[in-house]
Amino acid sequence: MSADNIFTAAMVQMRTGLLPEPSLEQGIKLIREAKKQGADYVLTPEVSNMMQLNRQALLSIWRRRKTISR
């Protein structure tokens, strides 16, 4: 939270494609932009975790990406 104890939430709108990597890249870009604009919490679309039916494959892709700075 910011120094004045204000909690800022953001929502991102994105279109999830069939291939997980481009969707993940788009999501990361939008989350970073929201953080840059002061968001403490970012809400993604309800299907943003369903880019890949194989959750292990999705986690593998995620682990290869750099962790979003906190």
Phi, psi and omega per residue, in radians:
M1 nan 2.748 3.130
S2 -1.285 2.938 -3.063
A3 -1.060 -0.504 -3.115
D4 -1.580 0.322 3.073
N5 1.064 0.564 3.044
I6 -1.738 2.249 3.103
F7 -1.698 2.124 -3.105
T8 -1.902 2.130 3.105
A9 -1.867 2.597 3.100
A10 -2.331 2.678 3.037
M11 -2.155 2.405 3.079
V12 -1.952 2.511 3.089
Q13 -1.932 2.194 -3.135
M14 -2.586 2.822 3.113
R15 -1.920 2.009 -3.113
T16 -1.458 2.185 3.138
G17 -1.610 -3.087 -3.138
L18 -1.301 -0.544 3.135
L19 -1.588 2.246 -3.047
P20 -1.207 -0.641 -3.042
E21 -1.072 -0.857 3.120
P22 -1.100 -0.648 3.126
S23 -1.150 -0.723 3.118
L24 -1.121 -0.748 3.114
E25 -1.075 -0.737 3.123
Q26 -1.116 -0.783 3.136
G27 -1.075 -0.775 3.126
I28 -1.074 -0.746 3.133
K29 -1.060 -0.777 -3.124
L30 -1.193 -0.680 3.121
I31 -1.149 -0.747 3.101
R32 -1.096 -0.675 3.119
E33 -1.137 -0.735 3.111
A34 -1.093 -0.737 3.110
K35 -1.094 -0.745 3.129
K36 -1.041 -0.564 -3.140
Q37 -1.549 0.124 3.006
G38 1.854 0.140 -3.121
A39 -1.226 2.343 3.017
D40 -1.610 -0.446 -3.103
Y41 -2.467 2.390 3.139
V42 -2.192 2.170 3.108
L43 -1.691 2.241 3.117
T44 -1.829 2.850 3.133
P45 -1.012 2.667 -3.075
E46 -1.062 -0.372 -3.134
V47 -1.742 0.103 -3.093
S48 -1.179 -0.312 3.071
N49 -1.646 0.098 -3.102
M50 -1.977 0.514 -3.115
M51 -1.237 -0.358 -3.065
Q52 -2.474 2.233 3.126
L53 -1.160 -0.567 -3.136
N54 -1.524 1.733 -3.066
R55 -1.089 -0.572 3.104
Q56 -1.120 -0.705 3.097
A57 -1.118 -0.706 3.122
L58 -1.121 -0.769 3.111
L59 -1.100 -0.631 3.108
S60 -1.099 -0.754 3.107
I61 -1.108 -0.782 -3.110
W62 -1.075 -0.728 -3.111
R63 -1.134 -0.481 3.129
R64 -1.295 -0.348 -3.120
R65 -1.457 2.709 3.054
K66 -1.207 2.518 3.105
T67 -1.198 2.387 3.104
I68 -1.166 2.228 -3.101
S69 -1.091 2.537 -3.103
R70 -1.791 nan nan
